[in-house]
């Protein structure tokens, strides 16, 4: 950790981060007048191309598809690969622009009564979702319903990008927290006092319980369910799919998950996420090491 911090503090590292951020900022300013759906549509083919030509990305997606859906044809897998790349580019564009023209973003919502019921009862709510579609649309839907939701996320490696992103994200609800001990303490306090937080729960963490995910055992963190059980908050799965044809987001708040223990609750959450992915596989982030396991006594590879 000390060595990593030393590298981060080097002037060359800071300069590189600033240049990268400056280029991204110039792109945002230059494309500002272009409607978000139009811009995403223009750039989406670039994502498809990059997903195919970048070896690491292509290999990761294909390995995941081979593992969970071995019966898919080569053509079907290639279609999902290209579509995943296109959807990723759309997500990047939306993430940069989402909080600026948010009043012009159409969101069609189903099941908001589950979140409203928790709010009206004075309970906190833990919204659990996946890297599918655009999860920020969930917070936008909650905000419009008067149920503002905070979020906890892993900080971007580029400090300038992270600072810019944090300000954007805050426009859809507070608090915006970084993952880590301090962030978790604030998250717990916020939910315990009746607040709502969104947690993306589909990434693996070494040492977490092995629970089914798309029919295969995967390390699954149970902290979100444990938080709900501890505070009496509602554990509500929520998903925001992108409808390109109609230029809107379709947000679904599902009935709260209950169970005898956090592992059983997260197993149910995994089942619901798996259903979302099966319905729209191209909108899930297949680039993750979701099912990767580490042999005993070997260092984590990620």
C-alpha positions in Angstrom: 0.0 0.0 0.0 2.9 2.4 0.9 4.5 1.7 -2.5 1.2 2.4 -4.3 0.8 5.7 -2.5 4.4 6.7 -3.4 3.6 6.1 -7.1 0.4 8.1 -6.8 2.2 11.0 -5.3 4.8 11.2 -8.1 4.6 14.4 -10.2 4.6 12.2 -13.3 1.6 10.3 -12.1 -0.3 13.4 -11.2 0.6 15.0 -14.6 -0.6 11.9 -16.5 -3.8 11.9 -14.6 -4.4 15.6 -15.2 -3.7 15.3 -18.9 -6.1 12.3 -19.2 -8.8 14.3 -17.3 -8.2 17.4 -19.4 -8.7 15.4 -22.6 -11.9 13.9 -21.3 -13.2 17.3 -20.1 -12.5 18.8 -23.5 -14.5 16.0 -25.1 -17.4 16.6 -22.8 -17.4 20.3 -23.5 -17.0 19.8 -27.3 -19.9 17.3 -27.4 -22.1 19.2 -25.0 -24.7 20.4 -27.6 -25.2 16.9 -28.9 -28.2 15.1 -27.3 -27.1 12.2 -25.1 -28.9 9.5 -27.1 -27.5 10.8 -30.4 -24.0 11.0 -29.1 -24.2 7.5 -27.5 -25.5 6.1 -30.8 -22.7 7.6 -32.8 -20.0 6.2 -30.5 -21.5 2.8 -29.6 -20.0 1.1 -32.7 -16.5 2.1 -31.4 -17.3 0.1 -28.3 -18.2 -2.9 -30.4 -15.0 -2.7 -32.3 -12.8 -2.3 -29.2 -14.5 -5.3 -27.5 -13.5 -7.4 -30.4 -9.9 -6.2 -31.0 -8.7 -5.8 -27.4 -7.5 -9.2 -26.4 -8.1 -8.9 -22.7 -11.6 -7.7 -23.1 -12.5 -10.3 -25.7 -11.0 -13.2 -23.8 -12.7 -12.2 -20.5 -16.2 -12.0 -22.1 -15.8 -15.2 -24.1 -14.5 -17.1 -21.1 -17.5 -16.0 -19.0 -20.0 -16.9 -21.7 -18.3 -20.3 -22.2 -18.5 -20.9 -18.5 -22.2 -20.0 -17.8 -23.7 -20.7 -21.2 -21.6 -23.4 -22.9 -24.4 -24.2 -25.4 -24.3 -20.8 -27.1 -23.0 -20.8 -30.7 -19.9 -18.9 -31.6 -22.1 -16.4 -33.5 -24.3 -15.8 -30.4 -21.3 -15.2 -28.2 -19.7 -12.8 -30.7 -23.0 -10.9 -30.9 -23.1 -10.5 -27.1 -19.5 -9.5 -27.0 -20.0 -6.7 -29.6 -23.2 -5.6 -27.9 -21.6 -5.5 -24.5 -18.9 -3.2 -25.9 -21.5 -0.9 -27.4 -23.5 -0.8 -24.2 -20.3 0.1 -22.2 -19.7 3.1 -24.4 -23.3 4.2 -23.9 -22.8 3.9 -20.2 -19.7 6.0 -20.3 -21.5 8.8 -22.2 -24.5 8.7 -19.9 -22.3 8.7 -16.8 -20.6 11.9 -17.9 -23.8 13.6 -19.0 -26.5 12.1 -16.8 -26.6 14.7 -14.1 -26.4 17.7 -16.4 -29.6 17.2 -18.6 -31.3 14.9 -16.1 -34.6 16.7 -16.5 -34.6 15.5 -20.1 -34.0 11.9 -19.3 -37.1 9.8 -19.5 -37.5 7.1 -16.9 -40.3 4.6 -16.8 -40.7 3.2 -13.3 -42.4 0.0 -12.0 -42.6 -1.0 -8.4 -41.7 2.4 -6.8 -44.4 1.6 -4.2 -41.9 -0.8 -2.5 -39.5 2.0 -1.9 -42.2 4.5 -0.9 -43.5 2.0 1.6 -40.2 1.8 3.4 -39.9 5.6 3.4 -43.4 6.1 4.8 -42.8 3.5 7.5 -39.7 5.4 8.6 -37.4 2.5 7.6 -34.2 2.8 5.7 -33.8 1.1 2.4 -30.8 -0.8 0.8 -31.2 -0.8 -2.9 -29.1 -3.6 -4.5 -28.4 -3.8 -8.1 -25.9 -5.0 -10.7 -23.6 -3.4 -13.4 -26.4 -3.7 -15.9 -27.9 -0.9 -18.0 -27.3 2.3 -16.0 -27.7 2.0 -12.3 -27.7 5.8 -11.9 -31.2 5.8 -13.5 -32.4 3.9 -10.3 -31.3 6.9 -8.2 -32.9 9.3 -10.6 -36.2 7.4 -10.4 -35.9 7.4 -6.6 -35.1 11.1 -6.5 -38.1 12.0 -8.7 -40.3 9.9 -6.3 -39.1 11.9 -3.3 -36.9 9.0 -2.0 -33.4 10.4 -2.5 -30.8 7.7 -2.6 -27.1 7.9 -1.8 -24.5 5.5 -3.3 -21.2 3.9 -2.3 -18.6 3.2 -5.0 -15.0 2.4 -5.6 -13.0 5.6 -6.2 -11.7 6.1 -9.7 -7.9 5.6 -10.0 -7.6 9.0 -11.6 -8.1 11.5 -8.7 -9.2 14.3 -11.0 -11.8 12.1 -12.8 -13.0 10.9 -9.4 -13.5 14.4 -8.1 -15.4 15.4 -11.2 -17.5 12.2 -11.1 -18.3 12.6 -7.5 -19.8 16.0 -8.1 -21.9 14.6 -11.0 -23.0 11.6 -9.0 -24.1 13.9 -6.0 -26.6 15.5 -8.3 -28.7 12.3 -8.1 -28.7 12.0 -4.3 -26.5 12.2 -1.2 -24.4 10.9 0.4 -21.9 9.8 -2.2 -19.3 7.6 -0.4 -16.1 5.8 -1.3 -15.8 2.2 -0.5 -13.7 1.6 2.6 -14.0 1.6 6.4 -15.0 5.3 6.6 -17.5 5.0 3.8 -19.1 1.9 5.4 -19.5 3.6 8.7 -21.3 6.5 7.1 -23.4 4.1 5.0 -24.5 2.2 8.1 -25.4 5.4 9.9 -27.3 6.8 7.0 -29.5 3.6 6.6 -29.9 3.2 10.3 -31.5 6.7 10.4 -34.0 5.9 7.7 -31.9 6.8 4.6 -31.7 5.0 1.3 -28.5 3.8 -0.3 -27.7 2.0 -3.6 -25.1 -0.7 -3.5 -23.9 -2.5 -6.7 -23.4 -6.1 -5.5 -22.4 -8.2 -8.6 -18.6 -8.1 -8.2 -16.6 -10.8 -6.6 -14.6 -10.3 -3.4 -12.0 -13.0 -2.4 -13.1 -14.9 0.6 -16.8 -14.1 0.4 -19.4 -16.9 0.6 -19.8 -19.0 -2.6 -23.4 -18.4 -3.8 -25.1 -19.3 -7.1 -24.9 -16.6 -9.8 -26.2 -17.5 -13.2 -26.2 -21.1 -12.1 -22.5 -21.1 -11.1 -20.9 -20.6 -7.6 -19.5 -17.2 -7.2 -18.0 -15.3 -4.3 -20.7 -12.9 -3.1 -20.4 -10.3 -0.5 -23.3 -10.4 2.0 -22.8 -7.0 3.6 -25.8 -5.4 2.0 -28.1 -8.0 3.4 -26.4 -7.9 6.7 -26.9 -4.2 6.9 -30.6 -4.5 6.1 -31.0 -7.2 8.7 -29.1 -5.2 11.3 -31.0 -1.9 10.8 -34.4 -3.2 9.9 -34.1 -1.6 6.5 -35.8 -3.0 3.4 -33.5 -4.9 1.0 -34.9 -4.0 -2.4 -33.4 -5.3 -5.7 -33.6 -2.7 -8.5 -32.6 -2.6 -12.1 -32.4 0.1 -14.8 -32.4 -1.2 -18.4 -31.6 1.0 -21.3 -34.3 1.1 -24.1 -32.4 2.5 -27.0 -35.3 2.3 -29.5 -37.6 4.5 -27.3 -34.7 6.5 -25.7 -35.6 5.9 -22.1 -34.7 3.9 -19.1 -37.0 1.2 -17.6 -36.5 1.0 -13.9 -37.9 -1.8 -11.8 -38.0 -1.8 -8.0 -38.7 -5.4 -7.0 -40.4 -6.6 -3.8 -38.1 -6.5 -0.7 -36.0 -9.6 0.0 -36.3 -11.3 3.3 -34.7 -14.5 4.7 -33.4 -16.2 7.8 -29.8 -14.9 7.3 -27.7 -12.7 5.0 -26.4 -15.5 2.9 -29.9 -16.7 2.0 -31.0 -13.2 1.3 -28.1 -12.6 -1.0 -28.7 -15.9 -2.7 -32.2 -14.6 -3.6 -30.7 -11.3 -4.8 -28.3 -13.3 -7.0 -31.2 -15.2 -8.5 -33.0 -11.9 -9.4 -29.9 -10.4 -10.9 -29.4 -13.6 -12.9 -32.9 -13.2 -14.3 -32.1 -9.7 -15.3 -29.0 -10.8 -17.1 -30.8 -13.6 -18.9 -33.4 -11.2 -20.2 -30.8 -8.6 -21.5 -27.4 -10.2 -21.5 -25.8 -7.5 -23.6 -26.5 -4.9 -20.9 -24.5 -6.6 -18.2 -20.8 -6.0 -17.6 -19.3 -9.3 -18.8 -15.8 -7.9 -18.5 -15.7 -8.7 -14.7 -13.8 -11.6 -13.2 -17.2 -12.7 -11.7 -16.4 -16.4 -11.3 -12.7 -16.2 -10.9 -11.4 -18.1 -7.9 -8.0 -18.0 -6.3 -6.1 -21.1 -5.3 -5.1 -21.4 -1.5 -2.1 -19.5 -0.5 -1.8 -17.6 -3.7 -2.0 -13.8 -3.9 -5.0 -12.2 -5.4 -4.5 -11.6 -9.1 -6.8 -8.6 -9.6 
